[in-house]
Amino acid sequence: MLKKSGLALLLLWMLGAMAYADMTGKEIINEQIQRHEVDTEEATEIMLLVDKNGDREKRVLKRYSKKNDQNLNRFLLVFTNPVDINGTALLTWEQNNGMDDQWMYLPAQGRL
């Protein structure tokens, strides 16, 4: 029974793969982008910085994204770790002309 169900799963997988066989790489990427398109997004991310000596420094940040009425994104990145950069933030407003607006907040200076 297990062999038959395994074979059935393999056949289903192959049929699914064949549905994309006629697509170019660019078409597959565009399909992936379209399927993952969302209006709002929130994530916690880890940034790993590595210098030329191989020394590593880990930074943790929260990322928020929201689309506006013109289908342009607004991004906010807020660092939460390490403690010395906690609260440092970058706000980016996407523009139609490709010249995005950005503001950075540095908590140690208390200003943008």
N, C-alpha and C positions, 0 to 999 in steps of 0.2 A: 504494500500500500504506500509506504514511504517513497519508494522508487517512482511510482506513478505520479504522486503529487509533486515530487521534485521535477520530474520531466514536464509536467503541466506548467509549473512555474517558469521553467526554462523557456518553454515555447511562448508563454505570455510575454516574458521579458524580451525575447527576440522579436516578436511582433511589434512591441512598443518601440524597440530600437529601430526597426525598419521604417516606422512612421517618420523618423527624423533623418533617414538615410539620404533623402533627396535635398536636404537643406544644406546651405553653405555654412561655414563657420560663423560668418557675420549674421546670418539669419537666426542661427541658434542663440547667439549672444543677444540679439534684439528680442527674441522670444523670452529669454530668461529675464531681461530687464523689464519687459512688459508684465510678466507674471508676478514680479516682486515689487511693482509700483504701488506705493502707499501714500496717503495724505499726511500721516503723522508717524513719527518713529522715535523711539527712546532706546538707548543702549548704554551699557557700561563696557568700556573698552580698556585694554591694557596696551600701553605703548612701551616697547622695549628699545632703549637707546644703546647702541654698541659703538664704542670708539675704536680707533685704529689699533689699540693695544688689546682689544677684546673685552675691556671692562664694560659691564652692563649696568644700566640703571632703569628701573621699572617705574612707570608713571601710570596712574589710573585716572580715567576721566569719564564723565557722563556726557553723552551726545544726544541732543534733541534736534529733531527736524520737523518742519511743518511746511506744507505747500500753501501758498496764498491763492486768491481768486484768479490770478494771472498764470497759475501753474508754475510759479517760481518758488524756489525753496528758501527757507530761513533756517539757518543752522546755529546752534549754540553748543559750544564745547566748554565744559567746566572741569578743571582738574581737581581731584579730591585727594590725591596722594602722589608724592610724599608731602609731608606737612609743610615744608618750606614753600611749596607752590599751590597749596590748597586755596581754592577760591579764584585762582587765575582763570579768566574766561575769554573766549573769542566768539564774537557774534558776527555772522556773515549773512548778508542779504544778497541773494542772486539777482542780477539785473539782466534784462533782455539784450543789452549791448555787449555782454561779456565782461563788463567792468564792474565786478561785484563790490559792494560796500562792506567794509570790515571795521569792527571796533574791538579793541582789546582792553580788558580790565585787569589792572595789576593791584592786588589788595595791599601789598606792601607800601605802595605809593598812594593808595586810596583814590585813584582816578583812572579815567580812560586814557 
